[in-house]
Amino acid sequence: MTQLRRIEQGQPSPELRITPQSLLRYNQTEKAIHNRQEWRRTKEARDGQMTLYIVCGDARIVTAEIFDGPKIVSIASIASSGDLEHFKHLLRHDYVGQIVVVGHFDHEKINETGHMAGCGGIDNSKKLKKGEVKIENEELESFLEQRVSPGFFSSVKKTVEEAGMLSGGKPVLGVLVDHLTYGAFPIMELIGSRLMKYPEGYLKAFQKGQITNIQDLLTLDSGVFPELKITDLDPVFRKIIKKNREKARKRIEKDPDFMKRQKVQNPSTVAISTCPMPMALRYPEPFGVPNKVFVIRQPFIKRDELKSLSFEDVDFKSVVGQLYFPLSNALKNDPKKGFTDTRDLLIETPNLELSAQIANRLKTIQFVKDWIAQRGGKIIIAEVKEDETTRAQFFSED
């Protein structure tokens, strides 16, 4: 079986690593070109057909697979909690009609304990608040303290309200996705200034051992998991959730090992990207299936008067903090912690020189240097114009 075939079937292939040449090739496959053409048509129509997803950078969360593409744009960060202020233009753009904020959890963990769990960012934020964990990286500790709420409900609510305000009042849906099944459960909806939601206590009251049948869990309005009733949702969101749950049920039937592969994230690649078109659509062969790439969206500043691009230090610190999570776990090389196969870092911006600037700064940071030296880490820098990769190369300081 070829490496490409293994990727399509979602089977582990730790020996497969991206290269600048393969990256350019993957971006020009028939499927990638089709995705790009449809995405561009939808964007250029400027009539609100696009749905903007604000998601966790977790490699197991692949928006195009959970909600269907390619009429989607995305912003990814740890626990879906990055600063949205820098993405205000995207949130308000006329090709974006609605927004979905995606938190995620592990249904097996909550079934064992009765408590919400499964998103590393929220779990660590909760432990940090209680003094149960020490974060060795200052930037990650700052990100968790300032941006991540220590609760699944409150974390989604915070981002839903921020997205609604910055978008100028576009409808926003807050969901929790079970990353083991890809079932999405709506827990709040913001239409104008009206927030429809379940009380937080309802989620906290989830009973240990309540999930006894996966098909029942994925059935709409089954009552197995607390969620808004499908009939109460805006028609656009109703359609999104119906398609998601139907697809999730079929996936588990056809691929019973899917949940097993989703227990621990072990991507080959970490990507720092400025492109709003999801990587699963732009590089469908390597990144179109779950657990292949951990994504951090990097905002950039376009300085027209200087005809140049730059990034702000506050954004860079946020990226460093989020990057510490996958690379520090890769250094531990512990299968239970995940990231044992994470050996590639892709940095893509609209300008190859800007990508090189980011790479150059990152290579001076100790945990990045350790990851390169001890785990054989490689950095690839790329240039993405609009949604197409035009240049890519291995980064070298020389």
C-alpha positions in Angstrom: 0.0 0.0 0.0 1.4 3.4 -0.9 1.9 6.2 1.5 -0.8 8.3 -0.2 -3.3 5.4 0.0 -2.6 5.1 3.8 -3.4 8.8 4.2 -6.7 8.5 2.3 -7.7 5.7 4.6 -6.6 7.5 7.7 -4.1 4.9 8.7 -0.9 5.9 10.6 2.0 6.7 8.4 4.7 8.2 10.6 7.4 7.8 7.9 5.5 10.3 5.6 6.9 13.8 5.9 6.0 16.8 3.8 8.7 18.5 1.8 8.5 21.9 -0.1 8.1 19.9 -3.3 5.3 17.7 -2.1 3.6 20.7 -0.5 3.5 22.4 -3.9 2.4 19.2 -5.6 -0.4 18.5 -3.1 -1.7 22.1 -3.6 -2.1 21.4 -7.3 -3.9 18.0 -7.3 -7.2 17.8 -9.0 -9.1 17.8 -5.7 -7.2 20.8 -4.4 -7.8 22.8 -7.6 -11.5 21.9 -7.4 -11.8 23.0 -3.8 -10.0 26.2 -4.6 -12.2 27.1 -7.6 -15.4 26.5 -5.6 -14.1 28.4 -2.6 -13.1 31.4 -4.8 -16.5 31.4 -6.5 -18.3 31.4 -3.2 -16.0 34.2 -1.8 -16.3 36.4 -4.9 -20.1 36.1 -4.8 -19.9 38.2 -1.6 -23.4 37.1 -0.6 -22.8 35.5 2.8 -22.6 31.9 1.6 -19.5 31.3 3.6 -19.6 30.0 7.2 -16.7 31.1 9.4 -15.6 28.4 11.9 -13.7 29.4 15.0 -12.0 26.1 16.0 -9.4 24.6 18.3 -6.1 24.0 16.6 -6.2 20.4 17.8 -5.1 18.1 15.0 -8.2 15.9 15.5 -10.5 18.8 14.6 -10.8 19.0 10.8 -13.5 21.6 10.0 -14.1 20.5 6.4 -14.7 16.9 7.6 -16.9 17.8 10.6 -19.1 20.3 8.8 -18.4 19.7 5.1 -16.5 22.1 2.8 -15.5 23.9 0.8 -17.7 26.9 1.6 -15.9 27.6 4.8 -13.3 29.8 6.3 -11.6 29.1 9.7 -9.6 30.6 12.5 -7.7 28.1 14.7 -6.1 28.5 18.1 -5.8 26.5 21.3 -9.3 25.9 22.8 -10.8 28.2 20.0 -9.7 31.1 22.3 -7.3 33.3 20.2 -7.8 37.1 20.1 -10.4 37.8 17.5 -9.8 41.5 17.3 -7.1 41.0 14.7 -9.6 39.1 12.5 -12.3 41.8 12.6 -12.1 42.4 8.9 -12.6 38.6 8.2 -15.5 38.4 10.7 -17.2 41.4 9.0 -16.5 40.4 5.4 -19.6 40.2 3.2 -18.8 36.7 2.0 -19.2 35.4 5.6 -22.9 35.0 6.4 -22.7 33.2 9.8 -20.2 32.1 12.4 -19.9 28.8 14.3 -17.7 28.6 17.4 -16.4 25.1 18.0 -15.3 23.7 21.4 -14.5 20.0 21.6 -14.6 17.2 24.2 -14.1 13.4 24.7 -17.4 11.6 25.3 -15.6 8.6 26.9 -13.8 10.8 29.5 -17.1 12.4 30.6 -18.9 9.1 30.6 -16.2 7.8 33.0 -16.3 10.8 35.3 -19.5 12.7 34.7 -17.4 15.8 34.1 -16.6 17.6 30.8 -13.1 16.9 29.6 -11.1 16.3 26.5 -9.8 19.7 25.3 -6.2 20.1 26.5 -6.4 23.9 26.5 -9.5 24.0 28.7 -8.3 21.1 30.9 -5.0 22.8 31.5 -6.6 26.2 32.1 -8.8 24.6 34.8 -5.8 23.0 36.4 -3.8 26.2 36.2 -6.5 28.1 38.0 -6.6 25.5 40.8 -2.8 25.4 41.1 -2.7 21.7 40.0 -0.3 22.2 37.1 2.8 24.3 36.4 3.2 25.7 32.9 6.9 25.9 32.1 6.5 28.3 29.2 5.6 31.9 30.0 3.8 32.6 26.7 1.6 29.5 27.0 0.8 30.3 30.6 -0.1 33.8 29.6 -2.3 32.6 26.8 -4.2 30.1 29.1 -4.7 32.7 31.8 -5.8 35.6 29.6 -7.6 33.8 26.8 -8.9 30.4 27.9 -11.9 30.1 30.2 -11.6 27.1 32.6 -14.9 25.6 31.5 -16.3 24.2 28.2 -19.5 26.2 28.4 -18.0 29.5 29.5 -15.2 29.2 26.9 -17.6 28.8 24.0 -19.9 31.6 25.4 -17.0 34.0 25.6 -16.0 33.4 22.0 -19.6 33.5 20.8 -20.2 36.9 22.3 -16.9 38.3 21.1 -17.6 37.0 17.6 -21.1 38.5 17.6 -19.8 41.9 18.6 -16.8 42.1 16.3 -18.8 40.8 13.3 -21.4 43.5 13.6 -24.2 41.3 14.7 -23.9 38.2 12.4 -25.7 35.1 13.7 -23.3 32.9 15.8 -23.8 29.3 16.9 -21.8 27.7 19.7 -21.3 24.0 19.6 -19.4 21.3 21.4 -17.9 18.6 19.1 -17.2 15.1 20.4 -13.8 14.6 18.7 -14.2 10.8 19.0 -17.3 10.7 16.7 -17.3 14.2 15.1 -20.9 14.8 16.4 -21.6 18.5 16.9 -23.9 19.5 19.7 -25.4 23.1 19.7 -25.4 24.6 23.2 -26.0 28.3 22.4 -27.1 30.6 19.6 -26.6 34.3 19.3 -29.0 36.1 16.9 -28.6 39.9 17.1 -28.5 40.6 20.9 -30.5 37.5 21.9 -28.5 34.6 23.3 -30.3 31.3 23.5 -28.5 28.8 25.6 -28.8 26.0 28.1 -27.9 27.0 31.7 -24.3 26.0 32.4 -25.5 23.9 35.3 -27.3 21.6 32.8 -24.0 20.7 31.2 -22.4 20.2 34.6 -25.2 17.8 35.6 -24.3 15.3 32.9 -24.4 11.9 34.5 -21.6 9.4 34.7 -22.3 6.4 32.5 -25.1 8.2 30.6 -23.8 7.3 27.2 -24.5 3.6 26.6 -25.0 3.7 22.8 -23.1 5.8 20.3 -26.0 5.8 17.8 -28.3 7.2 20.5 -25.7 9.9 21.3 -25.6 11.0 17.7 -29.4 11.0 17.2 -30.8 14.5 17.1 -32.7 15.6 20.2 -32.1 12.2 21.9 -31.5 13.8 25.2 -28.4 11.8 25.8 -26.2 14.9 25.7 -27.4 18.4 26.7 -28.1 20.5 23.5 -30.5 23.0 22.0 -33.3 21.3 20.2 -32.8 21.3 16.4 -36.2 23.0 15.8 -35.1 26.0 17.9 -32.1 26.8 15.7 -31.9 29.3 12.9 -32.6 27.4 9.6 -29.0 27.9 8.4 -27.6 26.4 11.6 -30.3 23.7 11.6 -29.1 22.5 8.2 -25.4 22.5 9.4 -26.2 20.4 12.5 -28.5 17.9 10.6 -25.8 17.2 8.0 -23.1 16.9 10.7 -25.0 14.3 12.8 -26.0 12.2 9.8 -22.5 12.2 8.5 -21.1 11.3 12.0 -23.5 8.3 12.3 -22.5 7.0 8.9 -18.8 7.5 9.6 -18.9 5.4 12.8 -20.9 2.7 11.0 -18.4 2.5 8.2 -15.2 3.1 10.2 -15.5 1.6 13.7 -11.8 2.3 14.3 -12.2 6.0 13.9 -12.8 6.6 17.6 -9.7 4.7 18.5 -7.5 6.8 16.2 -9.0 10.0 17.7 -8.1 9.3 21.3 -4.7 10.9 21.1 -3.5 13.5 18.7 -0.3 12.7 16.8 0.0 15.0 13.8 3.1 14.8 11.5 3.0 18.6 11.1 2.4 21.8 13.1 1.3 24.7 10.8 1.4 28.5 11.5 -0.8 29.9 8.8 -2.3 33.3 7.8 -4.6 31.7 5.1 -8.4 31.6 6.0 -9.0 28.7 3.6 -8.7 25.5 5.7 -5.6 23.4 5.1 -7.7 20.3 4.6 -9.1 21.9 1.5 -5.8 23.3 0.2 -3.8 20.2 0.8 -6.4 17.4 0.8 -4.0 14.5 0.5 -1.8 15.1 3.5 -4.1 17.1 5.7 -7.6 16.2 4.5 -8.1 13.5 7.2 -8.0 14.0 11.0 -4.9 14.0 13.1 -2.4 15.1 10.5 -1.8 18.8 11.2 -2.0 21.0 14.3 -3.0 24.6 13.1 -2.3 28.0 14.6 -3.8 31.0 12.7 -1.3 33.9 12.6 -2.8 37.4 11.9 -0.5 39.8 10.0 -0.5 43.5 9.5 -0.4 44.9 5.9 1.3 48.3 5.9 0.3 49.8 2.6 2.4 52.9 3.0 5.5 50.6 3.2 4.2 48.0 0.8 5.2 45.4 3.2 3.9 42.8 5.7 4.7 42.5 9.4 3.4 40.8 12.5 3.1 42.4 16.0 5.0 41.2 19.0 1.8 40.5 21.0 0.7 38.1 18.2 4.1 36.4 18.0 4.0 35.8 21.8 0.6 34.1 21.4 2.0 31.9 18.6 5.0 31.0 20.6 2.8 29.9 23.6 0.6 27.8 21.4 3.5 26.3 19.5 5.1 25.2 22.9 2.2 22.8 23.5 2.8 20.5 20.5 6.6 20.8 20.4 7.1 20.3 24.1 4.9 17.1 24.0 6.9 16.0 20.9 10.1 16.4 23.0 8.6 14.1 25.7 8.1 11.4 23.1 5.4 9.8 25.2 2.6 8.0 23.2 0.1 8.8 26.0 0.9 12.5 25.6 0.8 12.4 21.8 2.9 14.3 19.2 5.5 11.5 18.9 5.5 11.8 15.1 5.5 15.6 15.0 8.6 16.5 13.1 7.6 19.2 10.6 6.8 22.9 11.2 5.1 24.7 8.3 5.1 28.5 8.3 3.0 30.0 5.5 2.2 33.7 5.0 1.5 35.9 1.9 5.2 36.6 1.6 8.1 34.2 1.8 10.3 36.8 3.5 7.8 37.2 6.2 7.6 33.5 6.7 11.4 33.5 7.0 11.3 36.3 9.6 9.0 34.2 11.8 11.1 31.1 11.3 14.3 33.0 12.1 12.8 34.3 15.4 11.4 30.9 16.3 14.8 29.1 15.8 16.3 31.3 18.6 13.8 29.9 21.1 15.2 27.0 23.3 12.3 24.5 23.0 12.3 24.9 19.2 16.1 24.4 19.1 15.6 21.3 21.3 12.9 19.9 19.1 15.1 20.3 16.0 18.1 18.8 17.7 16.4 15.9 19.6 13.5 15.0 17.4 14.9 15.9 13.9 12.4 18.7 13.5 12.4 20.5 10.1 11.0 24.0 9.3 9.4 24.7 5.9 8.5 28.2 4.9 5.9 28.9 2.2 4.3 31.8 0.4 0.5 31.7 -0.1 -1.1 34.2 -2.4 -4.8 34.4 -1.7 -5.4 30.6 -1.3 -2.7 29.1 -3.5 0.8 28.1 -2.5 3.3 29.8 -4.9 6.6 29.1 -3.2 8.0 26.7 -0.5 11.4 25.8 0.7 13.2 24.4 3.8 14.3 27.2 6.1 17.9 27.8 6.6 19.6 30.7 8.4 22.5 30.5 6.0 
